[in-house]
Amino acid sequence: MSLYSRITGTGSALPPRRLSNADMVERLARDGIETSDDWIIERTGIRARYFADEGMFSSDLGAEAARRAIDAAGRSPAEVDLIIVATSTPDMVFPSTATIVQRKLGIAGCPAFDLQAVCTGFIYALTVADAMIRSGSARCALVIGAEVFSRILDFKDRTTCVLFGDGAGAVVLEASERPGILATDIHADGRHLAILCVPGHVQGGQVLGDPLLKIDGPAVFKLAVGVLEETARAVLQRAGMGSEEVDWLVPHQANVRIMQSAARKLKLPMDRVIVTVDQHGNTSAASIPLALDAGVRDGRIPSGLRVLRVGVGGGLTWGSVLLKM
């Protein structure tokens, strides 16, 4: 008998503090930085984002999203036997944010670790969890994307600070006799690491280098459009499907123009693309599970539909997961 993995529950969490574009314009103006609501919307499609207050960390958001996913799956924390947290903004250097989430959920004993692939992190984490379930190493996994990107933004750079937000999304992935995850595809190319990075590091009790996010927007856009189409077609080929058989595209929520371009190349109409970037901004590893949970909870993605999830992030990393809900 073949063993597969299926998503049985989804959940998400956002900090309570919502900042509209108008709020960001006002904040930046205090430092003499000019921008506008129209400028932000035209270039990104973003209208608002959420920022965590002081004292709130990735583990707090991740644990809350996980609780909601566990409830949706009809499980208890005690049944979880694997925790993977995709994050680029861990609570501390070590231990892993996953072990902190594990403690907050009252779970002990199961493996828990972080995975760092920036905005593609959730795709990578889901791929690893799927492989562990198929191998028999786990039966009920929590896969979480959690970020507090507001802590690494340069608020003197209007081209980056308006793009990102904080949040978390989670899924419960369980062993099943029925196919759920149909195919996965992940890649990286370190030659492009400089176009999206936070180059600082900790040494001798100090942060050396620049601890704030740096991005070459045009370079990221040019590469993202190409690799998203490439990975989408690769995962569809592995599953023996065509793009016309996809019910919903759930892409990384970085920029609405990137999503529109990817959908156009795959010949998918935008009314079959889940879009949350307008309300959440780019939440990096949290963006895909946040968007999936939004589609599940508002009824657009019921059980049985085929969902294609694609992402691209710093590294450069990219990948996709094709699944049946």
N, C-alpha and C positions, 0 to 999 in steps of 0.2 A: 504494500500500500504506500503510495506517495504521500509525503508530508509537505504541506504548504503553510504559508502565513497569511492571515487576513486581519485587516483593521476592524476592530469590534467597538471602538469608542474613540471619540475625539474631544478635545477640550482646548480652551485658550484663556489667556489672562492679559489684561492691560493695566498699566498704572492708572490711578485715579486722575492724574493731571493731564488734561487735554490742551494742546496748544494749536490753535488755528493758524493759518498763514498770517492773519492780521496780528496775532500775538507775537509771532516770530518777527514780523516787520517792526513792531514796536520795540521788541527786545534788542534787535540789531541796531536800530536807530540810536539807542542810548550810547552805543559805542561808535557812532558815526558811520555805520555800514548801511548802505542803501540797497533796498530790494523792494519788491511789491508782490501782492497776491497774484496779479496777472502774470508776472515774470515767473513765479514758481509754478503756477498751474500750466502755463504754456510749455515749459521745458520738462516738467516731470509728471504732471497730473495730480500732484499731491495738494491736498487742501488742509490736512491736519495731521498731527502725530501726537503720541503720548510720551511723556518723560517721567521717569521714576524720581521720586523725592529722595533726599538724603536718607540713607539707612535702608533703602530698598535695593535688593540685589537680584541678579539673575536667578539664584536659587529660590527666592520668594515667588517670583513670577512663574518659574518652572514648576514649583510644587503646586501652586494653585491650578495651573493648566492641567497638571497630572491628575489632581483630585477630580477635576471635572471629566477628564477622559475615563478614569477608572469608574466613576459613577455611570457614565454613559454606556460603558461596556458591561455594567452589572457585575463588576468584580469588587474585590476588597484589596487594599494594599498588601495584605498578607499573601495573596496569590501571585504577586509580581515576582518573577525570578530573574529579571534582567533590567537594568536601567542604563540608557545611553543618553547623554545630554550633549547636543550640538551647540556650541557657544564660542564666540570670540571674545566675550567679556566675562570671564569667570569671576567668581567672588574673590578669589585669592590665587596666588601662584600655585599652591597646593595646600590641602588635598583638592581633588576634583570637585567641581560643582555637583556632579552626579552623586557623590557620597553625601554632600550636604542636603541635597534633595531627598536622598534615601533616609537620612536621619529625620528630616521634617515630616516625612510620610510615615514614620514609625516602622520602617522596614529594616531588617538586618539579615546579613548572610549572603544575599545574592550579589553577583558581580555588578559593579556600577563604575562607569568611566565616562570621561569627556571625549568628544571628537571635534577636532578643529579643522574645518574646511570653509570657514567664513560663510558666505551666503549660500553655498552649496552644502553646508553642514548637515541639514536635515535629510537631504537626499543620500548623502554618504551614510548617515546613521541608520536610516531605514534599510539601506542595502546590507549593512553589517548585521542588523537585527534579523533580517530575513534569512541571511545565510546561517546564523546561529540557530534559528528555529528549525530550518530545513535539516541541519546537521544533528538535531536532537539535543543541542546544548541548552536550549531554553524553550519554554512553552508559552509564557505570558510576559511580554516585554513592554516596558514603557520607553517610548522614543520621544524625546523632548527637544525643541529648539527654544532657547531662551537668551535674550540679549538686553543689555542696558547701554546701547551705543551712545546715549547722550553724554556719558562720562568721557568719551574719547573724541568729541567733536571740537573743532576749532571755530568758535563763534565770531572770529574775525574774518572768516572765509565764507561768504554767502553761497558759494557754489557747492559747498559740502554740508554745512550745518543744517540747511533746510531739508535735506534729503532723508535723514534717518530718524528713527523713533525706537522706543523700547517696547518689549512685549514678549509673550511666550505662547507657544502652541505645543500640543502633545497628542499622541495617539497611543492606544493600547493595541499591540500587534500580537495575535495569538496563533498557535499551531492549529491547523485545520486540515481536514481531508479534502476540502474544496479549494481550488485555486483562488487566491486573493491577489497577491503580488504576482504579476504575470511575467515581468522582465525588469531588469535594472541595467544601468549603463553609467559608469563614472570615469572621470578623467582629470588630469592635472598637467600643467605646463609651467614649470618654475621660471622659464625665460621671461615671463610677463609679470613677475612678482612686484615690480616697482610701480605698476600703474594703479594699484589699489593696495595700500598697506598702512600699518602703524609701526614705524621703524624703531621706536624706542625699546629699551630693555632695562631690566633691573640688575644692578651690580653694586656691591658694597653698600647696600642700604640706600642707593639713589637710583633714580630713573635717568639713564643715559640715552642720548639721542632724542628724537622727537616722539612724544607719547600720544600725539594726536593724529587722527585719520588723514591720509593723503590720497587723492584720487585724480587720475587723468581721465576726466569724463569722456571726451571724444574717443580715446583709445579703448576704454572699457566698452563703450557703445558699439564700436566697430567690431570688436572681437565677440561680444556677447551675442549679437544677432546671428553671426555665423555658427558659433558652437552650439547655441540652443537648437537651431534647426538640425545640425549634425547629430546631436545626441537624441533628439526626438525621433528622427528617422531610424537611428540605430536600434533604439529600444522597441520601436514598432516592428522592425524587421525581425528582431529576436522573438517577438511574440507572434509573428506571422499575421500581422494586422496592418491595415492601411489607416491613414489619418482620418478618413471619412467614418471609420468605426469608433472614433473617440467621442464620447458624450460630453466630456468637460476637460478643458485645459486649465490646470492650476499652476501658473508659472511663479517664479520668484518675483516678488512685488518690489522691483527696484525703480522702474520708470515706465510709465504707461506707453511711451513710444517704443520701447524695446518689446513690450508685450504685444503691441499692435503689429510690429514687424514680424515677430515670431509666428503669430497667428496667421498672418497673411501668407508667409512662406509655406505654412502647413495647410493652407486653404481651409482654415477654420474661421467662421464668423465670430466677431467679438461678443455676440450674445451667447457663445458657448465657452467664454473665458471668464473665470472668477477673478474679479478685480477688487482689491481692498486697499491698494496703495494710496488711493485718494484720502482714506480715513486713518491709515496707520503709518504712512510713510514706509521707508525701507527698514524693516526690522531684521535684516540679515537672516540668520538661521531660523528665526521665528516666523518669517513671512509666509512660507508655504503651508505649515500647519495652521497658522492663523487663518489663511484664506480657505483652506480645506474645511476647518471647523465652521467658518461662516457659511459656506455652501451647504454643509450637512445640516446645520441647525435651522437655516431658513427654508429647508426643504428642496433646494435645487439639486442636491446630490443624494438621492435615496439609495437604498441597497440595490445592487444589481447593475449599476451604471459603471462604464469604463472611464477611468480618470487618468490623464497623462499629467505628470508633474515634472517640471523642468526647472533647473536652476543654474546660475553662474555666479562665481564669486572670486574674491582675491586669492591669488596663488600662482597662476590663474587656475581655478577649479571649475568643473562643470559636470552635469550629469542629469539623469532622468529616471523616473520610476513609472511604470505602467501597471495599473492595478484595477481590480474589479471590487467595488464596494460590497 
